[in-house]
């Protein structure tokens, strides 16, 4: 699956807060709006592979991606089995996104040993690629993308994977990432969006979204590499919010999305930040003006 087949624009959104039937309706709405891909995260909710299998059965065109499957949750062989199965059964409508998560979530929440990220991911990919798979293989192996932020993980995404899926970043980082991974690899970036022209409301929604990420080391370290301080992150400055969250008029938001493409992104997945804070009612019709079928 090449960049053209993935499509240029998708939605990144968790469905854990929805009943299964509601999740199916939600995905059908995304597909009907013309978004090419739905990115589904993995934290402590549903198993994303089992959930995606259900969603694939109820859709016809949209691609599904794990954004991002935690390598500490599955043996490399099991990961290959799940990805290959979904790719074969869906005729290629599946992308495998992998990440090392964060130490507080792995060693703290899960009580597992958190290893050095680069070494852990390298070993995992090598073991996954060597794992046997004796069932009918997919026509094409599923795209494998890494949740890469820093230079070394981006280099690894170019060496042993098909590209990168940066999260909580900006066009400046997109430009840096493209330079590191080269022109031949996929670069699929996430962009948070608040559709409102009210600065107070936009900032409030952005701060609420940031709250669960601010103390996760991999994100925090990346923001610092991009020039922000602990103070900018802990008490989010207007510059910090404006750098990482697209808000305002549709034209202003579209300009931010275009900046990612100009910086080298193949695909931008939009994450709606909900003003009412509810995961059950994403109001995706507001995103119909931002869809691109190219």
Backbone as JSON, one array per atom type, in Angstrom:
{
  "sequence": "XXXXXXXXXXXXXXXXXXXXXXXXXXXXXXXXXXXXXXXXXXXXXXXXXXXXXXXXXXXXXXXXXXXXXXXXXXXXXXXXXXXXXXXXXXXXXXXXXXXXXXXXXXXXXXXXXXXXXXXXXXXXXXXXXXXXXXXXXXXXXXXXXXXXXXXXXXXXXXXXXXXXXXXXXXXXXXXXXXXXXXXXXXXXXXXXXXXXXXXXXXXXXXXXXXXXXXXXXXXXXXXXXXXXXXXXXXXXXXXXXXXXXXXXXXXXXXXXXXXXXXXXXXXXXXXXXXXXXXXXXXXXXXXXXXXXXX",
  "N": [[0.84, -1.19, 0.0], [0.75, 2.05, -1.01], [1.38, 5.61, -0.53], [-0.64, 6.94, -1.96], [-2.7, 5.1, -1.93], [-3.33, 4.95, 0.74], [-4.44, 7.39, 1.14], [-4.85, 10.94, 1.62], [-5.87, 12.09, 3.9], [-7.08, 11.47, 7.14], [-8.92, 10.33, 10.06], [-8.18, 10.47, 13.48], [-9.14, 8.83, 16.24], [-10.44, 7.72, 19.37], [-12.54, 4.92, 20.05], [-13.36, 3.77, 22.34], [-15.13, 4.76, 24.24], [-17.6, 4.32, 23.21], [-20.57, 2.37, 22.64], [-20.53, -0.79, 20.94], [-22.24, -0.85, 18.68], [-22.62, 1.86, 18.27], [-20.02, 2.59, 17.64], [-19.73, 1.37, 15.16], [-21.6, 2.86, 13.65], [-20.38, 5.35, 13.83], [-17.94, 4.92, 12.44], [-18.93, 4.35, 9.9], [-19.96, 6.85, 9.3], [-17.6, 8.39, 9.14], [-16.46, 7.15, 6.92], [-18.42, 7.74, 4.98], [-18.14, 10.48, 4.79], [-15.81, 10.69, 3.44], [-13.23, 10.42, 4.42], [-10.11, 8.77, 4.43], [-8.91, 6.98, 6.2], [-9.11, 5.5, 9.45], [-7.67, 5.98, 12.51], [-6.95, 4.11, 15.32], [-6.42, 4.15, 18.75], [-4.46, 2.43, 21.33], [-4.89, 1.77, 24.65], [-6.04, 1.19, 27.62], [-8.37, 0.04, 26.95], [-10.56, -1.53, 24.62], [-9.29, -4.37, 22.79], [-7.45, -3.44, 20.05], [-7.14, -4.85, 17.63], [-9.07, -6.9, 17.55], [-11.31, -5.26, 17.67], [-11.05, -3.71, 15.33], [-11.39, -5.72, 13.46], [-14.14, -6.21, 13.65], [-15.11, -3.71, 12.79], [-14.12, -3.58, 10.2], [-15.71, -5.51, 8.96], [-18.04, -4.15, 8.69], [-17.73, -2.1, 6.93], [-16.61, -0.78, 3.72], [-14.58, 0.53, 2.26], [-12.88, 2.2, 3.8], [-9.71, 2.5, 5.41], [-8.08, 0.96, 8.17], [-6.06, 1.77, 10.98], [-3.73, 0.98, 13.53], [-3.12, 3.14, 16.09], [-1.65, 3.82, 18.73], [-0.33, 0.54, 18.44], [0.82, -1.16, 21.28], [4.0, -2.43, 21.84], [4.67, -3.86, 24.08], [2.49, -5.27, 24.85], [2.11, -7.55, 23.36], [3.51, -10.59, 22.12], [6.06, -10.66, 19.61], [5.51, -12.51, 17.53], [2.75, -12.94, 17.83], [1.84, -10.4, 17.24], [2.51, -10.21, 14.53], [0.85, -12.23, 13.53], [-1.74, -11.19, 14.09], [-1.73, -8.79, 12.58], [-1.25, -9.73, 9.96], [-3.46, -11.37, 9.58], [-5.65, -9.55, 9.66], [-4.96, -7.92, 7.47], [-5.11, -9.76, 5.36], [-7.78, -10.68, 5.49], [-9.18, -8.32, 5.04], [-8.41, -7.53, 2.58], [-6.25, -5.81, 2.4], [-6.89, -3.48, 3.83], [-5.66, -2.45, 6.15], [-3.38, -1.04, 8.47], [-0.45, -1.38, 10.31], [0.44, 0.14, 13.14], [3.05, 0.72, 15.36], [4.37, 1.11, 18.68], [6.52, 2.13, 21.43], [5.32, 3.0, 23.68], [5.17, 4.5, 26.93], [7.26, 4.89, 29.78], [5.89, 5.3, 32.36], [3.41, 4.13, 31.78], [4.02, 1.53, 31.05], [5.91, 0.29, 32.92], [4.82, 1.31, 35.24], [1.83, 1.33, 35.21], [1.33, -1.19, 33.93], [3.14, -2.85, 35.11], [5.41, -3.97, 33.89], [8.69, -4.62, 32.59], [10.36, -1.84, 31.41], [12.2, -1.22, 28.63], [15.15, 0.14, 27.0], [14.13, 2.38, 24.56], [14.9, 2.41, 21.71], [16.51, 0.14, 21.36], [14.71, -1.81, 22.23], [12.6, -1.6, 20.36], [13.92, -2.17, 17.95], [14.77, -4.85, 18.35], [12.27, -6.02, 18.64], [11.03, -5.62, 16.11], [12.76, -7.07, 14.47], [12.38, -9.67, 15.49], [9.64, -9.97, 15.02], [9.52, -9.88, 12.23], [10.85, -12.22, 11.62], [9.21, -14.16, 12.59], [7.27, -17.1, 12.16], [4.56, -17.56, 9.84], [2.0, -19.39, 8.92], [-0.46, -19.46, 7.71], [-2.76, -18.54, 5.03], [-1.25, -15.99, 3.33], [-1.52, -12.36, 3.3], [-2.24, -10.51, 0.26], [-0.52, -8.37, 0.01], [1.99, -7.47, 2.31], [1.09, -5.97, 5.42], [1.34, -2.44, 5.83], [3.8, -1.13, 7.96], [4.23, 1.11, 10.5], [6.07, 3.3, 12.64], [5.64, 4.77, 15.85], [7.2, 7.44, 15.95], [9.27, 9.96, 17.24], [11.71, 11.2, 18.17], [15.03, 11.69, 16.7], [16.49, 9.22, 16.48], [14.56, 7.16, 16.64], [13.07, 7.84, 14.44], [14.96, 7.36, 12.45], [15.13, 4.6, 12.73], [12.58, 3.9, 11.93], [12.75, 4.31, 9.26], [14.68, 2.49, 8.56], [13.83, -0.16, 9.34], [11.09, -0.26, 9.09], [8.07, 0.86, 7.4], [7.77, 3.51, 7.54], [6.79, 6.45, 9.44], [4.73, 7.5, 12.22], [4.18, 10.23, 13.61], [3.07, 11.89, 16.61], [1.22, 14.39, 18.34], [2.63, 16.65, 17.33], [4.09, 19.18, 15.15], [4.18, 21.2, 12.09], [6.89, 21.93, 11.83], [8.25, 19.81, 13.07], [7.39, 17.82, 11.34], [8.75, 18.5, 9.0], [11.39, 18.06, 9.86], [11.24, 15.33, 10.36], [10.71, 14.26, 7.8], [13.1, 14.83, 6.51], [14.82, 13.14, 7.87], [13.78, 10.49, 7.5], [13.74, 10.22, 4.78], [12.73, 10.33, 1.27], [11.3, 8.13, 0.36], [9.85, 6.79, 2.28], [6.82, 6.42, 4.23], [5.1, 9.11, 5.76], [3.03, 9.78, 8.2], [1.17, 11.94, 9.87], [-0.24, 13.12, 12.95], [-2.74, 15.5, 13.77], [-4.11, 17.68, 16.06], [-7.34, 19.12, 16.37], [-9.51, 21.83, 16.94], [-12.61, 22.96, 16.29], [-13.49, 25.94, 16.47], [-13.87, 29.47, 16.77], [-13.5, 30.84, 19.01], [-11.2, 31.85, 21.24], [-10.88, 31.38, 24.03], [-12.49, 29.14, 24.5], [-11.27, 27.31, 22.75], [-8.66, 27.14, 23.83], [-9.25, 26.13, 26.35], [-10.28, 23.58, 25.73], [-8.02, 22.5, 24.49], [-6.15, 22.46, 26.6], [-7.36, 20.64, 28.31], [-7.2, 18.31, 26.77], [-4.44, 18.09, 26.63], [-3.76, 17.47, 29.21], [-3.61, 14.71, 29.92], [-1.37, 13.91, 28.64], [0.85, 15.42, 29.29], [2.75, 14.62, 31.2], [3.97, 12.42, 30.13], [6.92, 10.97, 29.21], [8.09, 10.67, 26.55], [6.64, 12.36, 24.82], [6.97, 14.79, 26.12], [9.76, 15.16, 26.05], [10.1, 15.46, 23.31], [8.7, 17.84, 22.78], [10.37, 19.57, 24.12], [12.66, 19.33, 22.57], [11.76, 20.73, 20.43], [11.9, 23.27, 21.29], [10.42, 24.19, 23.51], [9.71, 24.91, 26.97], [9.67, 23.49, 30.34], [7.87, 25.02, 31.76], [6.25, 26.05, 29.72], [4.9, 23.76, 29.03], [3.75, 22.71, 31.43], [2.07, 24.76, 32.37], [0.29, 25.48, 30.02], [1.41, 27.57, 27.52], [0.23, 30.21, 25.36], [1.61, 30.19, 22.98], [2.55, 27.58, 22.9], [0.13, 26.09, 22.74], [-0.95, 27.11, 20.34], [0.97, 26.22, 18.58], [0.72, 23.45, 18.48], [-1.96, 22.73, 18.3], [-4.57, 22.97, 16.05], [-6.85, 25.5, 15.49], [-9.72, 27.68, 15.19], [-10.99, 29.45, 12.33], [-12.26, 27.52, 9.52], [-10.66, 27.94, 7.34], [-8.25, 28.77, 8.52], [-7.58, 26.46, 9.93], [-7.31, 24.69, 7.82], [-5.07, 25.79, 6.62], [-3.1, 25.09, 8.47], [-3.11, 22.29, 8.21], [-2.31, 22.08, 5.55], [0.25, 23.03, 5.82], [1.58, 20.89, 6.96], [1.57, 19.08, 4.83], [3.11, 20.55, 3.03], [5.48, 20.45, 4.39], [6.23, 17.87, 4.06], [4.58, 15.7, 4.74], [2.81, 12.69, 3.99], [0.3, 11.93, 4.7], [-2.26, 13.19, 6.73], [-3.74, 12.81, 9.8], [-6.58, 13.81, 11.41], [-7.35, 14.76, 14.67], [-10.2, 15.17, 16.38], [-10.75, 17.48, 18.92], [-12.96, 17.55, 21.44], [-15.4, 19.89, 22.3], [-17.29, 19.62, 24.31], [-16.2, 17.62, 25.75], [-16.95, 14.97, 25.51], [-16.57, 11.64, 24.51], [-18.45, 10.24, 23.21], [-19.95, 11.53, 21.31], [-18.91, 12.74, 18.61], [-19.51, 14.65, 16.64], [-18.91, 14.71, 13.81], [-19.76, 15.84, 11.46], [-18.99, 18.44, 11.39], [-16.48, 18.25, 10.43], [-16.68, 17.79, 7.77], [-16.05, 19.73, 5.93], [-13.35, 19.69, 5.92], [-12.42, 17.44, 4.77], [-10.51, 15.43, 2.48], [-10.38, 13.78, -0.54], [-8.3, 13.09, -2.09]],
  "CA": [[0.0, 0.0, 0.0], [1.53, 3.26, -1.13], [0.74, 6.79, 0.04], [-1.87, 7.24, -2.69], [-3.74, 4.16, -1.52], [-3.73, 5.3, 2.11], [-5.19, 8.62, 1.1], [-4.11, 12.05, 2.21], [-6.44, 12.63, 5.13], [-7.84, 10.52, 7.93], [-9.37, 10.73, 11.4], [-7.58, 9.75, 14.62], [-10.14, 8.99, 17.29], [-10.74, 6.5, 20.13], [-13.95, 4.51, 20.09], [-13.58, 3.01, 23.58], [-16.27, 5.29, 24.99], [-18.84, 4.06, 22.48], [-21.08, 1.01, 22.47], [-20.07, -1.35, 19.67], [-23.12, -0.42, 17.6], [-22.34, 3.27, 18.03], [-18.73, 2.65, 16.97], [-19.98, 1.04, 13.75], [-22.23, 4.04, 13.04], [-19.34, 6.39, 13.79], [-17.0, 4.61, 11.37], [-19.65, 4.52, 8.64], [-20.04, 8.29, 9.05], [-16.29, 8.82, 8.67], [-16.32, 6.63, 5.56], [-19.32, 8.46, 4.09], [-17.6, 11.82, 4.62], [-14.72, 10.61, 2.49], [-11.92, 10.23, 5.03], [-9.55, 7.52, 3.92], [-8.34, 6.1, 7.23], [-9.39, 5.74, 10.85], [-6.58, 5.56, 13.41], [-7.52, 3.72, 16.6], [-5.34, 3.98, 19.73], [-4.52, 1.33, 22.3], [-4.49, 2.12, 26.0], [-6.53, 0.15, 28.53], [-9.71, -0.32, 26.52], [-10.71, -2.68, 23.75], [-8.18, -4.82, 21.95], [-7.7, -2.76, 18.78], [-7.2, -5.78, 16.5], [-10.4, -7.51, 17.56], [-12.27, -4.2, 17.38], [-10.92, -3.38, 13.92], [-11.99, -6.82, 12.69], [-15.58, -5.95, 13.61], [-15.35, -2.51, 11.98], [-13.86, -3.93, 8.8], [-16.86, -6.27, 8.46], [-19.17, -3.26, 8.51], [-17.34, -1.02, 6.02], [-16.19, -1.31, 2.43], [-13.44, 1.2, 1.66], [-12.0, 2.89, 4.72], [-8.56, 1.76, 5.94], [-7.94, 1.08, 9.63], [-4.68, 1.75, 11.45], [-3.51, 1.05, 14.97], [-2.37, 4.36, 16.34], [-0.6, 2.97, 18.19], [-0.3, -0.71, 19.19], [1.92, -1.2, 22.25], [4.78, -3.65, 21.65], [4.78, -4.6, 25.35], [1.26, -6.02, 25.08], [2.02, -8.76, 22.54], [4.71, -11.22, 21.59], [6.24, -10.28, 18.2], [4.82, -13.46, 16.66], [1.31, -12.66, 17.92], [1.6, -9.15, 16.53], [2.51, -10.51, 13.1], [-0.35, -13.0, 13.23], [-2.9, -10.3, 14.09], [-1.64, -7.86, 11.45], [-1.38, -10.48, 8.7], [-4.84, -11.84, 9.49], [-6.5, -8.43, 9.28], [-4.61, -7.5, 6.12], [-5.62, -10.76, 4.41], [-9.25, -10.72, 5.51], [-9.73, -7.05, 4.57], [-7.81, -7.25, 1.27], [-5.28, -4.72, 2.48], [-7.38, -2.26, 4.48], [-5.13, -2.41, 7.52], [-2.03, -0.53, 8.69], [0.05, -1.7, 11.64], [1.24, 1.16, 13.81], [3.67, 0.17, 16.56], [5.08, 2.07, 19.51], [7.11, 1.65, 22.69], [4.53, 3.59, 24.76], [5.91, 5.36, 27.86], [7.63, 4.14, 30.99], [4.85, 5.28, 33.39], [2.32, 3.24, 31.39], [4.5, 0.15, 30.94], [6.43, -0.2, 34.2], [3.94, 1.73, 36.31], [0.48, 0.78, 35.09], [1.3, -2.6, 33.54], [4.1, -3.6, 35.91], [6.32, -4.68, 33.0], [9.99, -3.96, 32.48], [10.46, -0.91, 30.28], [13.56, -1.28, 28.14], [15.58, 1.29, 26.22], [13.18, 2.37, 23.44], [15.43, 2.06, 20.39], [16.93, -1.27, 21.38], [13.51, -2.63, 22.37], [11.86, -1.61, 19.11], [14.73, -2.87, 16.96], [14.67, -6.28, 18.63], [10.89, -6.44, 18.4], [10.8, -5.68, 14.67], [13.52, -8.19, 13.92], [11.71, -10.9, 15.89], [8.35, -10.03, 14.34], [9.74, -10.2, 10.83], [11.34, -13.6, 11.52], [8.22, -15.09, 13.13], [6.57, -17.87, 11.11], [3.13, -17.35, 9.63], [1.74, -20.49, 8.0], [-1.77, -19.35, 7.09], [-2.76, -17.85, 3.75], [-0.74, -14.64, 3.57], [-2.2, -11.29, 2.55], [-1.63, -10.24, -1.05], [0.6, -7.5, 0.33], [2.21, -7.35, 3.74], [0.55, -4.7, 5.91], [2.25, -1.34, 6.11], [4.2, -1.03, 9.37], [4.71, 2.44, 10.84], [6.49, 3.44, 14.04], [5.36, 6.02, 16.56], [8.55, 7.99, 16.03], [9.38, 11.38, 17.52], [13.11, 11.61, 18.17], [15.81, 11.35, 15.5], [16.9, 7.81, 16.39], [13.39, 6.34, 16.32], [12.75, 8.14, 13.04], [15.93, 6.61, 11.64], [14.75, 3.19, 12.78], [11.35, 3.73, 11.14], [13.17, 4.24, 7.86], [15.53, 1.31, 8.36], [13.18, -1.45, 9.53], [9.64, -0.16, 8.91], [7.65, 1.54, 6.17], [7.67, 4.93, 7.78], [6.58, 6.93, 10.8], [3.46, 8.1, 12.62], [4.4, 11.15, 14.73], [1.85, 12.27, 17.33], [1.39, 15.62, 19.13], [3.74, 17.39, 16.75], [3.75, 20.34, 14.36], [4.83, 21.15, 10.78], [8.35, 21.97, 11.97], [8.69, 18.44, 13.3], [7.15, 17.07, 10.09], [9.86, 18.8, 8.11], [12.55, 17.36, 10.38], [11.03, 13.9, 10.19], [10.88, 13.91, 6.39], [14.52, 14.88, 6.2], [15.47, 11.97, 8.48], [13.34, 9.19, 6.96], [13.93, 10.19, 3.34], [11.57, 10.55, 0.42], [10.61, 6.89, -0.03], [9.08, 6.25, 3.39], [5.57, 7.09, 4.53], [5.06, 9.99, 6.92], [1.61, 9.97, 8.52], [1.22, 12.74, 11.09], [-1.49, 13.42, 13.64], [-2.94, 16.92, 14.06], [-5.28, 17.95, 16.87], [-8.16, 20.18, 15.79], [-10.69, 22.34, 17.64], [-13.34, 23.82, 15.37], [-14.12, 27.09, 17.12], [-13.1, 30.71, 16.62], [-13.42, 31.41, 20.35], [-9.9, 31.46, 21.79], [-11.02, 30.85, 25.38], [-13.02, 27.78, 24.39], [-10.24, 26.49, 22.11], [-7.58, 26.9, 24.77], [-9.75, 25.25, 27.41], [-10.34, 22.23, 25.19], [-6.65, 22.04, 24.25], [-5.53, 22.17, 27.89], [-7.95, 19.39, 28.81], [-6.61, 17.23, 25.99], [-3.02, 17.98, 26.97], [-3.59, 17.05, 30.59], [-3.25, 13.29, 30.07], [-0.12, 13.64, 27.93], [1.92, 16.34, 29.68], [3.78, 13.96, 32.0], [4.5, 11.25, 29.45], [8.27, 11.43, 28.87], [8.44, 10.74, 25.14], [6.06, 13.58, 24.26], [7.58, 15.94, 26.77], [11.11, 15.32, 25.51], [10.01, 15.96, 21.95], [8.34, 19.26, 22.84], [11.57, 20.32, 24.51], [13.53, 19.39, 21.39], [11.2, 21.73, 19.52], [12.17, 24.59, 21.84], [9.54, 24.6, 24.59], [10.22, 24.69, 28.31], [8.76, 22.82, 31.26], [6.81, 25.97, 32.09], [5.33, 26.09, 28.58], [4.12, 22.52, 29.01], [2.98, 22.55, 32.66], [1.03, 25.78, 32.31], [0.43, 25.66, 28.56], [1.44, 28.93, 27.0], [-0.53, 30.4, 24.12], [2.47, 29.78, 21.88], [2.56, 26.11, 22.88], [-1.15, 25.61, 22.22], [-1.08, 27.49, 18.94], [1.92, 25.43, 17.8], [0.37, 22.03, 18.35], [-3.4, 22.54, 18.12], [-5.18, 23.81, 15.01], [-8.17, 25.98, 15.89], [-10.11, 28.9, 14.5], [-11.83, 29.27, 11.15], [-11.9, 26.37, 8.7], [-9.53, 28.36, 6.49], [-7.05, 28.75, 9.36], [-7.25, 25.06, 10.21], [-6.82, 24.12, 6.56], [-3.7, 26.27, 6.43], [-2.21, 24.25, 9.3], [-3.01, 20.98, 7.57], [-1.5, 22.25, 4.34], [1.65, 23.21, 6.24], [2.15, 19.55, 7.14], [1.86, 18.54, 3.49], [4.24, 21.32, 2.48], [6.68, 20.04, 5.12], [6.61, 16.52, 3.64], [3.67, 14.64, 5.16], [2.0, 11.99, 2.99], [-1.05, 11.73, 5.24], [-2.53, 13.89, 7.99], [-4.94, 12.33, 10.47], [-7.11, 14.86, 12.27], [-7.97, 14.3, 15.91], [-11.12, 16.17, 16.92], [-10.83, 17.75, 20.36], [-14.38, 17.83, 21.61], [-15.64, 21.01, 23.2], [-18.06, 19.17, 25.47], [-15.42, 16.62, 26.46], [-17.57, 13.66, 25.42], [-16.09, 10.78, 23.45], [-19.56, 9.51, 22.61], [-20.64, 12.31, 20.29], [-17.82, 13.51, 18.01], [-19.98, 15.7, 15.73], [-17.98, 14.71, 12.68], [-20.22, 16.64, 10.33], [-18.21, 19.68, 11.38], [-15.23, 17.98, 9.73], [-16.94, 17.5, 6.38], [-15.38, 20.74, 5.1], [-11.9, 19.48, 5.96], [-12.09, 16.15, 4.17], [-9.87, 15.42, 1.17], [-10.41, 12.43, -1.11], [-7.16, 12.91, -2.98]],
  "C": [[0.88, 1.24, 0.0], [0.73, 4.43, -0.56], [-0.58, 7.09, -0.64], [-3.01, 6.35, -2.25], [-4.21, 4.41, -0.09], [-4.64, 6.5, 2.09], [-4.48, 9.71, 1.88], [-4.64, 12.49, 3.56], [-7.31, 11.6, 5.84], [-8.3, 11.15, 9.23], [-8.67, 9.84, 12.42], [-8.54, 9.94, 15.78], [-10.37, 7.68, 18.03], [-12.22, 6.19, 20.13], [-14.29, 3.78, 21.39], [-14.79, 3.5, 24.37], [-17.61, 5.02, 24.34], [-19.26, 2.6, 22.62], [-20.64, 0.52, 21.09], [-20.93, -0.88, 18.49], [-22.87, 1.04, 17.25], [-21.01, 3.43, 17.3], [-18.89, 2.34, 15.48], [-20.61, 2.22, 13.03], [-21.21, 5.16, 12.84], [-18.39, 6.16, 12.62], [-17.68, 4.76, 10.0], [-19.78, 6.0, 8.29], [-18.72, 8.82, 8.53], [-16.09, 8.39, 7.22], [-17.19, 7.42, 4.59], [-18.84, 9.89, 3.83], [-16.42, 11.85, 3.66], [-13.34, 10.52, 3.09], [-11.39, 8.85, 4.69], [-9.2, 6.52, 4.99], [-8.85, 6.5, 8.6], [-8.25, 5.14, 11.68], [-7.17, 5.32, 14.79], [-6.39, 3.47, 17.59], [-5.49, 2.71, 20.56], [-4.03, 1.85, 23.65], [-4.92, 1.0, 26.94], [-7.94, -0.29, 28.15], [-9.74, -1.57, 25.66], [-9.39, -3.09, 23.11], [-8.4, -4.24, 20.56], [-7.83, -3.71, 17.6], [-8.56, -6.46, 16.42], [-11.47, -6.47, 17.18], [-12.24, -3.83, 15.89], [-11.52, -4.47, 13.05], [-13.49, -6.62, 12.56], [-15.89, -4.77, 12.69], [-15.11, -2.78, 10.5], [-15.06, -4.66, 8.18], [-18.04, -5.36, 8.13], [-18.86, -2.06, 7.64], [-16.82, -1.63, 4.72], [-14.9, -0.71, 1.89], [-12.43, 1.73, 2.66], [-10.9, 1.95, 5.24], [-8.51, 1.98, 7.44], [-6.47, 0.95, 10.02], [-4.66, 1.73, 12.96], [-2.62, 2.25, 15.24], [-2.26, 4.67, 17.84], [-0.56, 1.71, 19.04], [0.98, -0.79, 20.02], [2.7, -2.51, 22.11], [4.9, -4.47, 22.93], [3.54, -5.45, 25.62], [1.22, -7.35, 24.35], [3.4, -9.27, 22.16], [4.84, -10.83, 20.12], [5.52, -11.21, 17.23], [3.32, -13.24, 16.66], [0.96, -11.39, 17.17], [1.57, -9.4, 15.02], [1.27, -11.28, 12.7], [-1.58, -12.08, 13.12], [-2.89, -9.39, 12.86], [-1.85, -8.57, 10.12], [-2.81, -10.95, 8.49], [-5.76, -10.71, 9.03], [-6.22, -7.95, 7.86], [-5.18, -8.46, 5.08], [-7.14, -10.73, 4.34], [-9.87, -9.45, 4.94], [-9.24, -6.67, 3.18], [-7.0, -5.96, 1.31], [-5.73, -3.46, 3.19], [-6.91, -2.15, 5.93], [-3.69, -1.92, 7.52], [-1.64, -0.83, 10.13], [0.93, -0.56, 12.14], [1.75, 0.61, 15.12], [4.38, 1.26, 17.35], [5.58, 1.45, 20.8], [6.35, 2.2, 23.9], [5.43, 4.49, 25.63], [6.17, 4.59, 29.14], [6.55, 4.17, 32.07], [3.69, 4.32, 33.07], [2.75, 1.78, 31.37], [4.95, -0.39, 32.3], [5.52, 0.18, 35.36], [2.59, 1.04, 36.25], [0.47, -0.72, 34.84], [2.25, -3.48, 34.35], [5.0, -4.5, 35.05], [7.63, -3.92, 32.92], [10.04, -3.1, 31.22], [11.92, -0.82, 29.86], [13.91, -0.01, 27.37], [14.81, 1.28, 24.9], [13.75, 1.91, 22.11], [15.8, 0.59, 20.33], [15.71, -2.2, 21.45], [12.75, -2.72, 21.04], [12.63, -2.35, 18.02], [14.61, -4.39, 17.13], [13.28, -6.8, 18.3], [10.62, -6.6, 16.9], [11.54, -6.85, 14.04], [12.86, -9.52, 14.25], [10.37, -11.06, 15.18], [8.53, -10.45, 12.88], [10.22, -11.63, 10.61], [10.31, -14.62, 11.98], [7.5, -15.82, 12.01], [5.09, -17.5, 11.04], [2.7, -18.32, 8.53], [0.37, -20.45, 7.35], [-1.65, -18.67, 5.72], [-2.31, -16.41, 3.98], [-1.58, -13.6, 2.84], [-1.51, -11.07, 1.21], [-0.41, -9.34, -0.91], [0.76, -7.45, 1.84], [1.7, -6.0, 4.22], [1.65, -3.67, 6.13], [2.54, -1.33, 7.61], [4.82, 0.34, 9.6], [5.07, 2.5, 12.32], [6.05, 4.79, 14.6], [6.7, 6.67, 16.87], [8.51, 9.49, 16.24], [10.83, 11.85, 17.41], [13.86, 11.12, 16.95], [16.15, 9.87, 15.38], [15.72, 6.9, 16.06], [12.94, 6.61, 14.89], [13.7, 7.41, 12.1], [15.56, 5.14, 11.59], [13.49, 2.94, 11.95], [11.65, 3.67, 9.66], [13.95, 2.97, 7.57], [14.74, 0.01, 8.38], [11.65, -1.42, 9.37], [9.34, 0.59, 7.62], [7.5, 3.04, 6.33], [7.31, 5.24, 9.21], [5.19, 7.54, 10.97], [3.69, 9.0, 13.83], [3.07, 11.66, 15.3], [2.16, 13.47, 18.23], [2.58, 16.43, 18.62], [3.22, 18.57, 15.93], [4.47, 20.29, 13.02], [6.35, 21.24, 10.84], [8.91, 20.57, 12.2], [8.48, 17.59, 12.05], [8.28, 17.27, 9.11], [11.13, 18.06, 8.55], [12.44, 15.86, 10.14], [11.24, 13.48, 8.74], [12.35, 13.9, 6.01], [15.23, 13.64, 6.7], [15.07, 10.68, 7.79], [13.51, 9.1, 5.45], [12.62, 10.27, 2.57], [10.73, 9.31, 0.16], [9.73, 6.32, 1.06], [7.83, 7.08, 3.65], [5.7, 7.94, 5.8], [3.61, 10.37, 7.16], [1.51, 10.66, 9.87], [-0.17, 13.0, 11.64], [-1.55, 14.91, 13.94], [-4.23, 17.1, 14.87], [-6.0, 19.2, 16.36], [-9.31, 20.53, 16.72], [-11.4, 23.3, 16.69], [-14.15, 24.84, 16.18], [-13.24, 28.3, 16.87], [-12.96, 31.43, 17.96], [-12.14, 30.93, 21.02], [-10.03, 30.83, 23.18], [-11.51, 29.4, 25.35], [-11.96, 26.84, 23.79], [-9.13, 26.15, 23.08], [-8.01, 25.97, 25.9], [-9.8, 23.8, 26.95], [-8.94, 21.66, 24.98], [-5.96, 21.66, 25.56], [-6.08, 20.88, 28.49], [-7.37, 18.19, 28.08], [-5.16, 17.0, 26.37], [-2.8, 17.34, 28.33], [-3.11, 15.61, 30.73], [-1.92, 12.95, 29.4], [1.09, 14.37, 28.52], [3.05, 15.66, 30.44], [4.29, 12.66, 31.39], [5.83, 11.63, 28.8], [8.56, 11.59, 27.38], [7.87, 11.98, 24.46], [6.78, 14.8, 24.82], [8.99, 16.21, 26.22], [11.08, 15.89, 24.1], [9.63, 17.44, 21.92], [9.55, 20.1, 23.23], [12.55, 20.41, 23.35], [13.06, 20.46, 20.42], [11.26, 23.13, 20.12], [11.3, 25.05, 22.98], [10.11, 24.19, 25.94], [9.22, 23.92, 29.15], [7.59, 23.73, 31.61], [5.78, 26.07, 30.97], [4.38, 24.91, 28.59], [3.21, 22.42, 30.23], [1.83, 23.54, 32.77], [0.97, 26.24, 30.86], [0.34, 27.11, 28.12], [0.63, 29.01, 25.72], [0.31, 29.95, 22.93], [2.5, 28.26, 21.75], [1.27, 25.58, 22.26], [-1.28, 25.91, 20.73], [-0.16, 26.68, 18.03], [1.41, 24.03, 17.52], [-1.11, 21.75, 18.12], [-3.9, 23.51, 17.06], [-6.58, 24.2, 15.45], [-8.47, 27.26, 15.12], [-11.04, 28.61, 13.34], [-11.38, 28.03, 10.38], [-10.71, 26.71, 7.8], [-8.22, 28.3, 7.27], [-6.61, 27.32, 9.65], [-6.7, 24.39, 8.96], [-5.4, 24.57, 6.27], [-2.71, 25.44, 7.24], [-2.02, 22.88, 8.67], [-2.12, 21.05, 6.34], [-0.03, 22.41, 4.68], [2.33, 21.87, 6.47], [2.49, 18.94, 5.78], [3.06, 19.25, 2.87], [5.55, 20.89, 3.13], [7.08, 18.6, 4.8], [5.71, 15.4, 4.07], [2.96, 14.02, 3.96], [0.53, 11.98, 3.4], [-1.14, 12.51, 6.55], [-3.81, 13.31, 8.57], [-5.35, 13.36, 11.52], [-7.73, 14.24, 13.52], [-8.89, 15.38, 16.46], [-10.98, 16.28, 18.43], [-12.23, 18.26, 20.62], [-14.6, 18.91, 22.65], [-16.38, 20.58, 24.45], [-17.36, 18.06, 26.24], [-15.99, 15.22, 26.4], [-17.03, 12.88, 24.25], [-17.25, 10.1, 22.71], [-20.23, 10.26, 21.46], [-19.65, 13.24, 19.59], [-18.24, 14.59, 17.03], [-19.11, 15.81, 14.48], [-18.48, 15.51, 11.49], [-19.47, 17.96, 10.25], [-16.9, 19.5, 10.61], [-15.45, 17.7, 8.24], [-16.24, 18.5, 5.45], [-13.88, 20.55, 5.05], [-11.47, 18.2, 5.27], [-11.43, 16.35, 2.82], [-9.86, 14.01, 0.66], [-9.23, 12.17, -2.05], [-6.13, 12.02, -2.35]]
}
